[in-house]
Amino acid sequence: MKTITFAFAGLVLFSTWAHAGETLDAEAVKKLITGNTVDGLAPNGNTQKNYFSPDGKTIRQVGDKLIEGTWSIKEDGTQCVTGMPGGCAKIVSNGDGTYDRIAAEGKVLLRWVAVTKGKGF
């Protein structure tokens, strides 16, 4: 029952997140994530950590599982991951230290709840 309640709370939380924040440009996204770990919260309540190495490689930790891939940033600021789920998305600052990864159709793919220096796992 707790899992259902938590998942429902996560869905309600995501449905209330506004997208009126500032969309980051390529330089701002690069500065934010290069060499850093991002803690993410998915709409279904799942959490993950993503380390974005300066060499364009990325490692995602979901529970005890590690997934490796690559990352890049397009000229328009769209941040992409390959070799793992996530695809490409714009990064929007929520003004409170969190950021949303928003797909082209406007769907929030992931909320970045914290960004820490270096590899945090």
C-alpha positions, 0 to 999 in steps of 0.5 A, a space after each residue: 500500500 505504501 508503494 501505491 501511495 508513494 507512486 500516486 503522490 509522485 504523480 500528483 507532484 509531477 502534475 503540479 510542477 509548472 514549466 514557467 522556468 527558464 530554459 537553459 542554453 547550451 553553455 548553461 547546461 554544460 556548466 551545470 552537469 559537466 563532471 557532476 552527478 545529478 540526482 533525478 526523480 522520475 514521474 513514477 517516483 523512481 530515483 536515479 543518479 547520473 554522472 556526466 563525465 567531461 569526456 562525454 560518457 555517462 553512468 546512471 545508477 538505479 538502485 544497485 544497477 549501473 548503466 553506461 552511455 554517452 551524453 551531449 548537448 546540441 547548439 540549442 541547449 537540448 541535452 541528449 543521452 544515448 545507450 540508455 533511456 532518456 533521449 533528448 530533452 530541454 533543461 528548465 530551471 525551476 528557480 529553486 535549485 531543481 531542473 526539469 528534463 522536458 521532452 519536445 512534446 512538453 512532458 517532464 521526463 525527469 526532475 533533477 533534484 540535486 546537482 553535486 560536484 564530481 562522481 557521487 556514487 
